[in-house]
Amino acid sequence: MSSESAAKVTSIFVYPVKSCRGVSVSHAALSPYGFRWDRNWLVVNERGRGYTQRVEPRLALVEVEMPTEAFDEGWEPTKDSFIVLKAPGMQPLKISLCKEHEVADGVSLWDWSGSAWHEGPEAAKWFSDYLGKTSALIRFDIESQARLADPEYYHNEQKVLFTDGYQYLIASQGSLDVVNQHASEPIPINRFRANIFVEGCEPFDEDLWTKIKIGKHSFQSVRLCYRCKIPQVNQDTGEVGEEPAQTLRKIRSGKLLRPQGTHAQRVYFGQFLTWIQEDHSGNVIKLGDPIYVFDKVNHFSEAIA
């Protein structure tokens, strides 16, 4: 490992409600499931099936506010602690972070199904009114439920909440700059819903990293992130366009990056990471943390995808 940092953290994003707007924070506590509060909540339909922006792009307009101290390590909510949701044409929705919940059975997201905590009739009506169809808001029950990440790419058992893929997603400013050099419209990083945004490395160098440290915390790469249609959703308007998919097909497709590999039609941006837990306190990542590279592959074709 070089004693010089390869990059530094410039933005940290946590997405408490899956497919709603992220929260930009100065620091965030690590957990085995991802950043604390990341994808703890999910909006579901009348059958308990989870919504995402793929089918409900207006979720992009739902703003999420949480107490600033919620992102501190070891913080616990009180009776005065709330998550607040806002959306166009709607009154703010306040949800207690420490109330008792009823159990919602038959909740499902992709190939997982189980039970979860139901956030009650007020939250259900709020999302039903906003989306124009019967909906509810549920919260992952960490104590009784387990949802496993895809073992095909990482064989040590990894648990997630309502995220797609794995616990952490990293991307770089250099990579975004290259996309924007080719795109027909400016694409902000919020389209890609990364957790850790860095600068200082060469474009797409983060795709090559296999073992890194962010500050004092060790991470293992899992696989490149192949993109669905969500980056095509304008996070300010909820409208669906052609970019960045159009550009990614030209410069970041499997056919170009991995000509001898599979998944030629997939397009890639960013890489998933999993945290290697160590026995020390201060499990927090903060803005400005340096990134040190322990190991990397030499070419994109060697990266797991």
N, C-alpha and C positions, 0 to 999 in steps of 0.2 A: 504493500500500500504506500502511495506517495504521502509524504508529510504535508504536502500542499493540498488545499481543498480544490475539488473539481468544480464546485458550484456553491451557491448559497440559497437558502429558502427566502423567497420574496413574497409569497402569499400562502395562506393556509385557509382551506375551505371545509366547513362541516355542513352536512345536509341532514338536518334532524328529521324532516318529513320527506320520504322518498319521492323524487320527481318534482318537489317544490323548490323554491329558491334556496341557495346555499347561504351560509353565514360566513363572512370573511372575518377572521379573528387574528389576534396577535400571537396567540399561543393555543395549544390544544393538548389535552391529556391523552396519552396512548392507552389502548386497551387491547386485549386479544381479538376483539371484534372489529377494530378500527378505532378512529378517534371517538372519544366518549360523546354520545348523543348522535353519532352519525347513523342515519337511516334507522332510528329507533321507531319511527311512526310510518304508517302506510295507509293510504286511502284505498278503500275497497268498494266493490260494487255490491248489489243486493245479494249476490251469491258468495260474498266473502273473497272474491278474486281481486288481487291487487291491481290498481291502476298505475300506469306510467305515462310519461309524455308521448310515448309511441302512439297511444290511442286517445289520450287526453292532454293535448299540448297546452291547454289553458292552465294546467297545474304550474307551468313556468311562471305565472303571474302571482302566485301565492307567496307573499313575503313571510319570512319566519324571523321572529325576535325571541331571544332568550336572555336571561340574566348574564351579564358579562362574567360574573364569577363562576358561572356554570362550567366554564372551560378550564378552571383551575383544578389541579390534581387534588383529589380528596374532598372536593366540595359536595355537600349534600343539601338537597332542597328542603325548604321549610314550607309552612302553610301559606306563606306569602310569595312563593316562587311559582312563576307561570311561564309557559310558552305562549306567545301571542302570534296569531295568524291574521294576515291582512290580504285582501284581494279587491280588485276593482268592483265597485258597486256593492260591497259587503261591509257590514260593521265588523270591527275587530273581534276576533274570537280568542278568549282567554281560557287556557286549559291548565289546571293545577298540575304541578310536577310531582306531587306527593299524595294525591288522593287515593282512596281505595277504588279498585276497578271491578267491574263485572267481567266474567269470562266470555269471550266470543269464540265459539267453536267453528270449525269448518273454514278457517282462513287459509288461503293458498297464494303462493307466489311462485311462478314457474313450476318446477317439479317438487316444491316443498308444500306440505300442508300440515296444519296443526291448530293449536288454540293460541289466542292472544288476549290482551287486555282491551276492552272496549272503552272508548273515551266518552261515551254517553250520548243521549239524544240531542243535546244542543250542538255538539260537533257534527253529528250525523246530519242534522237539518242544515247546518251551515254549508257543508260540502254538497248536499243534495240540491240546495238552492243554487249554489254557485255553478255546479256542473250540469244542472238540469236533469238529473237522474238520481235514483236512489243510491245513496252512498253512506259510508261511515268512516270514522277514523279509528284505527286500532294501533296498539303499541306492543312491541315484541316483549314477550314474557321470558326474560333471560333465565329465571330461576327454574322454570319447568320445561322449556322448549330448547331444542338444538337444531340449528340449520347449518349444514355442512357445505363448505365450498367444494367445487368440482375437484375430485381427487386425481383426475387425469393429469393435471399439470403440477400438482404439489402433493406428494404422497403422505406427508405428515398431516394428520387430521387438523383441519382448520375450520373454525366456526365463524359464521357471519350472522348479521341480523337481516335487514331487508336490502342490503346492497346487492348489485349484480357483480359477479366475479369474485374479487378478493377484498381484503380489508383496506388497503391503501392504494391510491392511484397517483403516480407522479408524472409530471410533464414539465417541459422547459420553455422559457421565453424564446430561445433560439429556434426551437422546433415550430412554435407558433408563428414566428417571424417568417419562416420559409413558407408556411402555408399561406400567409397573407401576401407574400410576394406573387403568388400564383392565383389567389382567389379573386373572384369578380366583385367581392364586397368585403369589408373588414370583418374578421371573425374574432371576437373576444374569447378569452379563456373560459368564460362561464358556459360556453356551448359544450365544452368537453367534460365539465363536472369533475375536474381533478381535485384531489385532496391537498396535494403538496405541489406547489409551483415554484420552480427554481430558475435562476439565471447564472450565467458565467461559463456554462459548458457549450461545446459545439452543438449545432442542431442535431437532434435525434441521438445524441450521445447517451442520453438516459436509457435508450432502448438496449444498449450494450452492457449496461451495468448488471452484474449478477450478485455481488455482495457489496453493500455500502454501509457507511455510518452517517447518520444525520445528527450532528452534535455528538453525543455519547451513545446514541441508540443504534443498534445493528438491525439491518433489514436484508432480507433475501428476496431476489426477484422471483416472480412466478411465471408470468408470460406477458407478451405484448398485448395491449388492449385493442381488440378489433371493434370497430365502431358500428353501432346500429344507427337508426335514423334520428335519434335524439339530438345530436349536434346540429341537425338541420332546423331545429326549433329555435327561433329567435327568442331569447330569454327575456327581452323587453316587451315584446308584442304578442308572443304566443303563436306567431305565424310560422308556417313550415315552408322552407325554400329549398333550393338545390345545393347551396353551399353549407358546409365544406365538403360534402360527399363528392361533388363534382371534381374538386381539386384533389382530394385524397385518392380518387380513382386514378388520377394522372401521375401522382408522385409517391403514393404510399400504399399501393396495392400489394397483395401477396405475390402476384405475378411478377412485379418488379423487384420486390425485396427478397423474395425466396423462390427464384425461378425453378429450383429443383424440388421444392417442397409442395405441400398440399395447401388448400384454402386459397387458391389463386384469386378468387373474387373478393376476398375480405380486404378491408382497408384498416390501417392502423394509425393510432396516435396515443402515445403514453404507454406506461408499463405498470402492471400491478406489482405490489410489494406485500410481503408479510413481515411482521415485526418479530425479531428474535428476542424473546423476553430474557432479561438478565436481572439478577438480584441486587437492585439498587433503587434508591428513591429518586424522585425528580423525573418521573417518566412523562416528560412534557417536551414537545417540539415547539420552537418559537421562531419568529421572524429573525432572519440574519444567521441562523444556525448554518455552519459550514457542512459540506458534504464531502466525505472522503471515500474513495473507491478502493475496495479491497481486491475485487476481481471483476473481470469483464470479458466478454467475447470480442472477437476481432471484426466481425461482420454481421450485418443484420440477418443473413441467412443462417447464422449459428444461434440466434436468439430463439427462445421458446415462444411459439406463437400458436 
